[in-house]
Amino acid sequence: MRGFTEEIIAELKAPDDDCCKLAFLSGAIHAAGTIERTGGESRIVVNRMAAPLLDGALYDMFGVHAVPNEKAVHIGGDVMRILFELGILGVSDEGLTVVNEGIEPHLVVDACCKAAYLRGVFAGAGSMTAGKSGNRLQFAVTYPQFAEDLSTLLSALGVPSFVTGHKEKSITYVKRAQGISDCLVLLGATKTMLAFEAHLAASEQRRELNRVNNVEVANIERAAVAGADQCAAIRYIERTVGLQALDKKLRDVAELRLTESAMAYGEMGEALGISKSTVKYRLEKLTAFSRKLQEQEET
């Protein structure tokens, strides 16, 4: 069975509009890409998971293909041009080529481009878990500024998120169930969203069943303790003055309690043809009588 991450990846699609394709490619390559130089030539290497999504958009925008091997995707052609147009490389005030550690603002002006960018980042560096330890959808990226910009992007789309660090990665994550569902919709993973909602409903049902079972167990335990105390009181009456000293109504309840020490008040009432509250009242009266007898003996 595939996990949530694999289900999301299976649903992801490259966008149709050119502006969104640039945003999508920038997100995926910035999140999971590195530059390799071999034999005087440069190429971009990206997480293989993103291969099926990158190829069409790359060819449409730059006329190159994403060539997969066993572990990664290789992108050739005019690598520097691609990285500059995707806002991953820029020029410093000193005129030097530098890596843009955040998100290039002009790529994510419109809401559709913001969502496309998130889709690209998830394809390259996203994951999702849901279970007893909690629910979490996250983007694990290289630069702290990138993680902060992603959080700002999510906020602009109405999804609250958090930023943290783990080992060598900076992580932007969503942990609230509603935020995760909203983010899945933004990613275009509607089937996964429905599966997640079903998972939440099943988890809530299990929690409610456990709560009910715990209440029932607690009630049974309380009833057993109360029944034992009542039996002890009735036996004291039996040893001292005898049950024959009781009127018939109290004696019937006392004899039934001695026979069925753990029987609930309602069941006792059905057996005796009286109400639950009457059973409780008579048992309390028996307990009080037993206590009075003990006090008399002590004096």
C-alpha positions as CSV (number, residue, x, y, z in Angstrom):
1,M,0.0,0.0,0.0
2,R,1.4,3.4,-0.9
3,G,1.8,6.1,1.7
4,F,0.4,9.6,1.5
5,T,3.6,11.0,-0.1
6,E,3.5,8.5,-2.9
7,E,-0.3,9.1,-3.4
8,I,0.3,12.9,-3.7
9,I,3.2,12.5,-6.2
10,A,1.0,10.2,-8.3
11,E,-1.6,13.0,-8.5
12,L,0.7,15.9,-9.2
13,K,0.5,17.3,-12.7
14,A,2.7,20.0,-14.4
15,P,0.7,23.2,-15.0
16,D,-0.5,24.4,-18.4
17,D,0.3,28.1,-18.4
18,D,3.8,29.2,-19.2
19,C,4.1,31.4,-16.1
20,C,3.0,28.5,-13.9
21,K,5.4,26.2,-15.7
22,L,8.3,28.5,-14.7
23,A,7.1,28.6,-11.1
24,F,6.7,24.8,-11.0
25,L,10.1,24.2,-12.5
26,S,11.8,26.7,-10.2
27,G,10.2,25.1,-7.1
28,A,11.2,21.6,-8.1
29,I,14.8,22.4,-9.1
30,H,15.4,24.8,-6.3
31,A,14.2,22.3,-3.7
32,A,15.9,19.2,-5.0
33,G,18.4,20.2,-7.7
34,T,22.2,20.4,-7.7
35,I,24.7,21.4,-10.4
36,E,27.3,18.9,-11.7
37,R,30.2,19.6,-14.0
38,T,31.6,16.7,-16.0
39,G,34.1,17.1,-18.8
40,G,33.7,20.8,-19.0
41,E,29.9,20.6,-19.3
42,S,27.3,21.5,-16.6
43,R,24.1,19.7,-15.9
44,I,21.3,20.0,-13.3
45,V,20.6,16.8,-11.3
46,V,17.2,16.5,-9.7
47,N,15.5,13.9,-7.5
48,R,14.2,11.1,-9.8
49,M,10.7,11.3,-8.2
50,A,10.1,14.5,-10.1
51,A,11.1,13.2,-13.5
52,P,7.7,12.5,-15.1
53,L,6.5,16.0,-14.1
54,L,9.6,18.0,-15.2
55,D,10.2,16.7,-18.7
56,G,7.2,18.2,-20.5
57,A,7.5,21.6,-18.8
58,L,11.3,21.7,-19.4
59,Y,10.9,21.0,-23.1
60,D,8.1,23.6,-23.5
61,M,10.0,26.3,-21.8
62,F,13.7,25.5,-22.6
63,G,13.7,22.9,-25.4
64,V,15.5,20.3,-23.2
65,H,14.5,17.0,-21.7
66,A,14.8,15.6,-18.2
67,V,16.8,12.4,-18.7
68,P,16.3,9.9,-15.9
69,N,18.8,7.3,-14.7
70,E,18.5,4.9,-11.7
71,K,18.7,7.6,-9.0
72,A,18.2,11.0,-10.5
73,V,17.1,13.2,-13.4
74,H,19.8,15.0,-15.5
75,I,19.0,18.3,-17.3
76,G,21.4,19.5,-19.8
77,G,21.4,22.4,-22.4
78,D,22.1,25.9,-21.4
79,V,22.1,25.3,-17.7
80,M,23.1,28.8,-16.6
81,R,20.3,30.3,-18.7
82,I,17.7,27.9,-17.2
83,L,18.8,28.6,-13.6
84,F,18.8,32.4,-14.2
85,E,15.3,32.3,-15.7
86,L,14.0,30.2,-12.9
87,G,15.3,32.7,-10.4
88,I,17.6,30.1,-8.8
89,L,20.7,32.1,-9.8
90,G,21.1,35.8,-9.6
91,V,23.7,38.6,-9.7
92,S,25.1,40.2,-6.5
93,D,25.7,43.9,-6.0
94,E,29.4,43.1,-6.9
95,G,28.4,41.6,-10.2
96,L,29.0,38.0,-9.1
97,T,26.7,35.1,-9.9
98,V,25.2,33.8,-6.7
99,V,22.5,31.4,-5.6
100,N,19.2,33.0,-4.6
101,E,18.5,31.3,-1.3
102,G,14.9,32.4,-1.2
103,I,12.0,32.4,-3.7
104,E,12.2,34.8,-6.6
105,P,9.2,37.1,-6.1
106,H,8.3,37.7,-9.8
107,L,7.7,34.0,-10.2
108,V,4.9,33.8,-7.6
109,V,2.8,36.9,-8.2
110,D,-0.5,35.2,-9.0
111,A,-2.2,32.6,-6.8
112,C,-2.0,30.0,-9.6
113,C,1.7,30.5,-9.8
114,K,2.1,30.2,-6.0
115,A,0.2,26.9,-6.1
116,A,2.3,25.7,-9.0
117,Y,5.5,26.6,-7.1
118,L,4.4,24.6,-4.1
119,R,3.6,21.7,-6.4
120,G,7.1,21.8,-7.7
121,V,8.7,22.0,-4.3
122,F,6.6,19.1,-3.1
123,A,7.7,17.1,-6.2
124,G,11.3,17.7,-5.2
125,A,11.3,17.8,-1.4
126,G,7.9,17.1,0.0
127,S,6.4,14.4,2.2
128,M,3.4,13.7,4.2
129,T,2.6,11.4,7.2
130,A,-0.6,10.8,9.1
131,G,-1.0,8.5,12.1
132,K,-1.0,8.1,15.9
133,S,2.0,10.3,16.2
134,G,0.2,13.1,14.4
135,N,-0.3,14.6,10.9
136,R,2.3,16.5,9.0
137,L,2.8,17.7,5.5
138,Q,6.3,19.2,5.0
139,F,8.9,20.6,2.6
140,A,12.5,19.9,3.5
141,V,14.8,22.4,1.7
142,T,18.4,23.5,1.9
143,Y,18.2,27.2,2.8
144,P,16.5,28.7,5.9
145,Q,15.4,31.7,3.7
146,F,13.8,29.3,1.3
147,A,11.8,27.7,4.2
148,E,10.7,31.1,5.5
149,D,9.6,32.2,2.0
150,L,7.7,28.9,1.6
151,S,5.9,29.7,4.9
152,T,5.0,33.2,3.7
153,L,3.8,31.7,0.4
154,L,1.5,29.2,2.2
155,S,0.2,32.0,4.4
156,A,-0.7,34.0,1.4
157,L,-2.7,31.0,0.2
158,G,-4.5,30.7,3.5
159,V,-2.5,27.8,5.0
160,P,-0.8,28.4,8.3
161,S,2.6,26.7,8.6
162,F,5.7,26.5,10.8
163,V,9.4,26.6,10.1
164,T,12.1,24.5,11.9
165,G,15.5,23.0,11.3
166,H,16.5,19.4,11.3
167,K,20.1,18.3,10.7
168,E,21.2,20.0,7.5
169,K,17.7,20.8,6.3
170,S,15.3,23.7,6.9
171,I,11.7,22.5,7.0
172,T,8.4,24.3,6.4
173,Y,5.6,22.1,7.7
174,V,1.8,22.1,8.1
175,K,0.4,20.1,11.0
176,R,-3.2,21.2,11.5
177,A,-5.6,18.8,9.7
178,Q,-7.6,21.6,8.0
179,G,-4.3,23.2,6.8
180,I,-3.1,19.9,5.4
181,S,-6.4,19.3,3.6
182,D,-6.2,22.9,2.1
183,C,-2.6,22.3,1.0
184,L,-3.5,19.1,-0.7
185,V,-6.1,20.9,-2.7
186,L,-3.6,23.5,-3.7
187,L,-1.2,20.7,-4.8
188,G,-4.0,19.3,-6.9
189,A,-4.1,16.1,-4.8
190,T,-7.8,15.9,-4.3
191,K,-8.0,12.1,-4.1
192,T,-5.3,12.1,-1.4
193,M,-7.2,14.9,0.4
194,L,-10.4,12.7,0.4
195,A,-8.3,9.7,1.7
196,F,-6.9,11.9,4.4
197,E,-10.3,13.2,5.5
198,A,-11.5,9.5,5.6
199,H,-8.4,8.7,7.7
200,L,-9.3,11.6,10.1
201,A,-12.9,10.4,10.4
202,A,-11.8,6.8,11.1
203,S,-9.3,8.0,13.7
204,E,-12.0,10.1,15.4
205,Q,-14.4,7.2,15.4
206,R,-11.7,5.0,17.0
207,R,-11.0,7.6,19.7
208,E,-14.7,7.9,20.5
209,L,-15.1,4.1,20.8
210,N,-12.1,4.0,23.1
211,R,-13.6,6.8,25.2
212,V,-16.9,5.0,25.4
213,N,-15.1,1.8,26.3
214,N,-13.0,3.5,28.9
215,V,-16.1,5.0,30.5
216,E,-17.9,1.6,30.5
217,V,-14.8,0.0,32.1
218,A,-14.7,2.7,34.7
219,N,-18.4,2.3,35.4
220,I,-18.0,-1.4,35.8
221,E,-15.0,-0.9,38.1
222,R,-17.0,1.6,40.2
223,A,-20.0,-0.7,40.3
224,A,-17.8,-3.6,41.4
225,V,-16.2,-1.6,44.3
226,A,-19.6,-0.3,45.3
227,G,-21.1,-3.8,45.2
228,A,-18.3,-5.2,47.3
229,D,-18.8,-2.4,49.9
230,Q,-22.5,-3.1,50.0
231,C,-22.0,-6.8,50.4
232,A,-19.7,-6.2,53.3
233,A,-22.3,-3.9,54.9
234,I,-25.1,-6.5,54.4
235,R,-22.9,-9.3,55.8
236,Y,-22.3,-7.2,58.9
237,I,-26.0,-6.8,59.4
238,E,-26.4,-10.6,58.8
239,R,-23.8,-11.4,61.5
240,T,-25.1,-9.0,64.1
241,V,-28.9,-8.8,64.0
242,G,-29.6,-11.1,61.0
243,L,-31.4,-10.2,57.8
244,Q,-34.7,-11.2,59.3
245,A,-34.5,-8.0,61.3
246,L,-35.0,-6.1,58.0
247,D,-38.4,-5.4,56.5
248,K,-39.1,-7.5,53.3
249,K,-38.3,-4.7,50.9
250,L,-34.8,-4.2,52.3
251,R,-34.3,-7.9,52.8
252,D,-35.1,-8.7,49.1
253,V,-32.5,-6.1,48.0
254,A,-30.0,-7.4,50.5
255,E,-30.4,-11.0,49.5
256,L,-30.1,-10.2,45.8
257,R,-27.0,-8.1,46.3
258,L,-25.3,-10.9,48.3
259,T,-26.1,-13.3,45.4
260,E,-25.1,-10.8,42.6
261,S,-22.4,-8.6,44.0
262,A,-21.6,-6.9,40.6
263,M,-25.1,-6.6,39.2
264,A,-26.0,-3.1,38.1
265,Y,-28.8,-1.2,39.8
266,G,-30.9,-1.3,36.7
267,E,-30.7,-5.1,36.4
268,M,-31.4,-5.5,40.1
269,G,-34.5,-3.3,39.6
270,E,-35.7,-5.4,36.7
271,A,-35.2,-8.6,38.8
272,L,-37.2,-7.1,41.8
273,G,-39.8,-5.2,39.8
274,I,-38.7,-1.8,41.1
275,S,-36.9,1.2,39.7
276,K,-33.2,1.7,39.5
277,S,-33.4,4.7,41.9
278,T,-35.3,2.7,44.4
279,V,-32.6,0.0,44.4
280,K,-30.0,2.6,44.9
281,Y,-31.9,4.2,47.8
282,R,-32.5,0.9,49.6
283,L,-28.8,-0.2,49.3
284,E,-27.8,3.2,50.7
285,K,-30.3,2.6,53.5
286,L,-28.7,-0.8,54.2
287,T,-25.3,0.7,54.2
288,A,-26.4,3.4,56.6
289,F,-28.0,0.8,58.9
290,S,-24.8,-1.3,58.9
291,R,-22.8,1.8,59.8
292,K,-25.1,2.6,62.7
293,L,-24.8,-0.9,64.0
294,Q,-21.0,-0.7,63.9
295,E,-21.1,2.7,65.8
296,Q,-23.3,1.1,68.5
297,E,-20.9,-1.8,68.9
298,E,-17.9,0.5,69.2
299,T,-19.6,2.5,72.0
